[in-house]
Amino acid sequence: MTDWNDAYANAAHIPDAESYSARWPKAAQAFRDEVSWSKIAYGAAPRETLDLFCPEGTPKGLMIFIHGGYWRDTDPSMWSHLSRGALARGWAVAQPGYTLAPENRIHEINAQIARAVRRAADEVAGPVRLVGHSAGGHLALRMVCADSLVPARVLDRIAGVTSISGLHDLRPLLWTDMNDTLGLTEAEATAESPVLQRPARDIPVTAWVGADERPAFVLQARQLAAMWGALGARIRLEVEPNRHHFDVIDGLCDPDSALLSAVLGD
């Protein structure tokens, strides 16, 4: 692989890619108009808030969805509708925001998400299941690495983690143009790469990726499965047919999808 920019360029290889960025905010707003939800601060920075969606009655537990955007784009208001499936199955859903690059470095975003996970877990009792897409998959996994910043009392409640099309080895991004914004150094890329870390607990992990994604993302999923599997982690690799980087998350909207069953451990 010699063109690292092309390796991680999703939109350029997805038909009608621009329609997704127009569609997602509308679906998210429509969902927020249908349900009761609240915005909760977990810190003092403007983006240190999380959106919390709760089902009727006592939740079965808490799903925390961490959005992607290469750590430099989007926010939870674009992804509210991805709570639909879990909410229908009786789970509360938290969607944290975080301060984007270049204002924040990736290790600082990692610390923010750890605070958000702790705050969300204080709001909802029961098991916690983490799921993230793309850069959000990286952040979800960082919560359960050996150097996790999540308190032990919360780590003990995490029952599963799913990385959807996640970025598990950040070192290739050093040779992309996006690093002009991310500002990754080799030391930070190494420290923040889950494939180079040990898992903190014996927590089930799923690496989920679309078969029609850029080969780099399929490789990222396979690398995680290989590395953490070799360390004895309970890790499952799923390559979903006919899915690319933008529609691989659609299963989170469907309470009966295989993806949501993997996320919720059903």
N, C-alpha and C positions, 0 to 999 in steps of 0.2 A: 504494500500500500504506500503510494508516494504522495497522493494529493489528499492531505488530511482535511482540508476545507471541504472537499467534495464528500469525503467519507462520512462527515457528520452534518451534511446539508440535507435535511429532510424534505423541505418544501419543494426543492428543485426536482425531486423524484416522485412526487405524489400528484396524480392528476387532479386538477381543479383545487389545488392546495389552498388558494386564497379564500375559498368559500368557507373553510373551517373556521378561520379567525373571525369571520362575520357571523357565523352560525352559533358558535359557543356562547358569546355573551348574551344573545337573545334567549337561548335555552336556559341559561343560568338565571336570568331575570325572571323568566316565566315560572321557573321552579320556586324562586324566592317569593313570588306573588301567591303561590299555592299553599305554602306551609308557614308555620311559626318558626322563627329562628332568632338568634341573638348574636350580637357582636361583643366579644369580651377582650379586654386588654390583657396582655401577658407581660408587657413592658412599657417603657416610656416613649419609644420611637414611634413615629406615625404608623408604620406598617407592622408594628408588634401587636397585632390583634388576631383573633381567630373567630370564624363564623361557626356557630354551634347549632345544629339541627337535631331536635329530639322527637322521638316517636310518641304516640299516645301511650300512656301507661309507663311502667318501669322499663327502661332500656335493658336489652340483653347484655349490653356492653358498649364499648366505644370504638368506632373506626375513625382513625385519623388519616385524612388524605392530604398529601403534600404535593403541591403543584410543581410543574416543570417550567421550562422557558430558559434553559441554560443559565440559571441563577441570575439572569439579567432582565427577565421579561415576565409579564402577566402577574396576576394576583388572584386571590380566592374568588372574587366576584365573577370571574370568567368560568368557574368550574362548579358552581353550586349544584347544578343538575346531576353531577356525578355522585351526589349523596342519595339519589332517588332509590336505588336498589337496596342499599343497606337500611335506609329508613323504613322501606316497605317490609323489611324482614325484622323490624323491631330493634334495630341498633341505632344509637345516637351517632352522629357524625360531626367531627370537628375538622375544619379546614383552616390551617394557620397561614398567615402571611409572613413575609420576612423582607428585610431591607435588601434591595437588589444591588448587584454589582453595576458600576464600579464603586458605589458608595460603601458597600460591604465586600470584604473578601470571603471566600468560600468557608474558611474555618470560622469566621464570625457568624455566617449564616447557620452553620452547624450548631453553634452555641445558642442562637435564637430559637431554632427548632426544638432543641432540648428543653428550653424554658417553656415553649408552647406546649409540648407534650406533657410536661409536668402540670401546667395550668389546666389543660383539658382533662387530664386524669383526675384532678381535684374536683372537677365539675360532675363527672359521671362515674359511678361505681361499676365494678365488674371487670371482665377481661378487656384488654386493649389490643387492637389489631392495627398495625401500621401499613399504609400503602402509599406509594408515590410513583409518579410518572416521570420518566426521563431524569432531569436533574433532581426531581422529587424522589425518584427511586434511590438515587445516591444518598439523599438526606435521610430517607427512612432507614436505610441500612446503617448509616453512621450512628443511629440511635442505639444499635445493638452490637456495635463493635466493642472490643475489650476496653478501649479508652472512652467509652460513652460518657457523655455529660449528664445523662438522665439519672436521677436519684435511684438508688437500689430499690426503694419501696415501689417505684413505678416500673422499673425494669422487671421486677418480679411479677407484675401484672401483664406484661406483654406476651400475648399468646401466639403471635405470628406476625410475620413481615412479608409483604409482597412488593417486589420491585418490578414495575411495568416498564419495559424498555429502558432500564436504568443505565446510568453511567457509573461503572464500578471501578474502572481504571482511568484516572484523570490524566495520566502522563501523555497520551496522544494529543490532548488538547493544547499542550505547550506549543505545538507546531501548527495551530490554527489561528486564523485572524481574530477569532473571538477572544483569544487571550489578551488582545489589546485592551479589552474591557475587563476580563476576569483578573488579569494581573497575576496569574499563577506562577510561582517559582517551582523549580524541580523539587525542592524540599516540601513545599506545601502540597503539590500534586501527589507526592509519595505518601505523605502523612494522611491525606484525605481520601485515599483510594481504598475502598472496602476490600478489594481483592488482595491487598497487601496487609490487611489487619486480621486479627483473630476475633471470632464471635464472642460476645460477653457472656452469653448464657446458651443453654440448649434449647433454643427457640426455633420452631419450624420456619423455614424461609422458602419462598417461591420466587424464582426468576422467570418472569413471564415476558415474552417478546413475540412480535408479529413475524410471520414467515416472510412477508413482503417488505420488511424494513431494510434499511441500509445494512449491508453485511457487517459493518462495524458494530452495530447495536446487537445483532445476533451473536457476534463474537464476544461482546461484553457480557451477555447473559451466560454464555458457555464458560467463559473464564471464571465467573463467580461460582458457578456450579462445580467446576473442577477444583478450584482453590479451596472453597469452604467445605466441599465434600471430602477433600483430602484431610481436612482438619477435624473431621468427624461430625460436622454440622448436619442437621436434618434438612437437606436442601433438595428442592424439586425444580426441574427445568421444564417449562412448557413453551413450545413454539406454536403459536396459534395460526392455523392456515388462513390465507386470504386476508391478513390484517397488516396494515402499515402503521407508521408511527403516530398518525393522527386519529385513526379509528380503532386502534387496539384498546383504547380506554372505554369504548362504548359499552362493554359488558357491565361496567359499574352501574349503569342506569337500569339494568335488567335484573330484577330480583331472582330470576331463574337461571342466570348465566353461569357457565363454568368458571369464568373469571371471578365473579363475586363469591361463588362457593369456595374457591381457593383462598380468597382474601379473608373470609369469615371463618374458615376452617370447617366448613360443612361437608 
